[in-house]
C-alpha cells in the first residue's frame, strides 16, 4: 500500500516538474524571440 502510494506521488511530482520545466523553456523561447 505504501509503495504504490509512493510511486503514485513520484509519478505526479515528475509530471509536475516536467510541466514547470516546459513553462520555463517556453518563457525562455519567448525572450529569445523578442531579442
C-alpha positions as CSV (number, residue, x, y, z in Angstrom):
1,X,0.0,0.0,0.0
2,X,2.7,2.4,1.0
3,X,4.9,1.5,-2.1
4,X,2.0,2.1,-4.5
5,X,1.2,5.4,-2.9
6,X,4.9,6.4,-3.1
7,X,5.1,5.5,-6.7
8,X,2.0,7.5,-7.4
9,X,3.3,10.6,-5.7
10,X,6.6,10.2,-7.5
11,X,4.9,10.0,-10.9
12,X,2.8,13.0,-10.0
13,X,5.8,15.0,-8.9
14,X,7.7,14.0,-12.1
15,X,4.8,15.2,-14.3
16,X,4.5,18.5,-12.2
17,X,8.3,19.1,-12.6
18,X,8.2,18.4,-16.3
19,X,5.3,20.8,-16.7
20,X,7.1,23.6,-14.8
21,X,10.3,23.0,-16.9
22,X,8.2,23.2,-20.0
23,X,6.7,26.6,-18.9
24,X,10.2,27.9,-18.1
25,X,11.5,26.7,-21.5
26,X,8.6,28.4,-23.3
27,X,9.3,31.6,-21.4
28,X,13.0,31.4,-22.5
29,X,12.0,30.9,-26.1
30,X,9.7,34.0,-25.9
31,X,12.6,36.0,-24.5
32,X,14.9,34.9,-27.4
33,X,12.2,35.7,-29.9
34,X,12.0,39.3,-28.5
35,X,15.7,39.6,-28.9
